[in-house]
Amino acid sequence: MITGSIMLLALFIFPMWLITLEAPQYPEPIGMEIWINKITDHNPHDIKNINLMNHYVGMKSIPTHMKEFDVFPWVIGGMSFLGVVFGIIGNRKLFIAWFVLMAILGAIGMYDFYLWEYEYGHNLDPKAAIKIPGQGYQPPLIGSKQILNFKANSWPHIGAYFLFVGMFMSLAAYFVAGKEKEEQK
């Protein structure tokens, strides 16, 4: 439980999500890495290039700051600390409570990410140079999607895998503690 909780802190070191765009005019896909407190280029100047392209269809620029960037680090730090405390206490009910709370927070985070993507891909400037009626430019939440001549890819990145493993370690701790309790009877 303790190790799994500490693994969440990898989100401060590694990005949690990667969105890339593949197109004939870009021999190497361009993209952005989403961290718990910022969005960065996947390769140098990628966000600048994405913003230049998106401007023509009326999309907003990739934000340099979002309210979530102020909240996520506290949530991750708090949940990591809480998990360590629960691990020290050693009550298996707390292990499952931590896992369920993390799952709920994760679902809320994914929903928030979906809403951001939707707003970003559908709230277009009516004065845009290129207008295609009914066309949205929302990247997929998870997976790949063709958007005009671009293939948009959206996948968990390194930090998310640490998060997933850490969460499932807490679930494993719950079952191991239950098995140990049964063996002691």
Secondary structure as UniProt FT lines:
FT   HELIX           2..7
FT   HELIX           8..12
FT   STRAND          17..23
FT   TURN            24..25
FT   STRAND          26..34
FT   STRAND          39..41
FT   TURN            44..45
FT   HELIX           46..57
FT   HELIX           67..89
FT   HELIX           92..122
FT   TURN            126..127
FT   TURN            133..134
FT   STRAND          143..147
FT   TURN            148..149
FT   STRAND          150..156
FT   HELIX           158..184
//
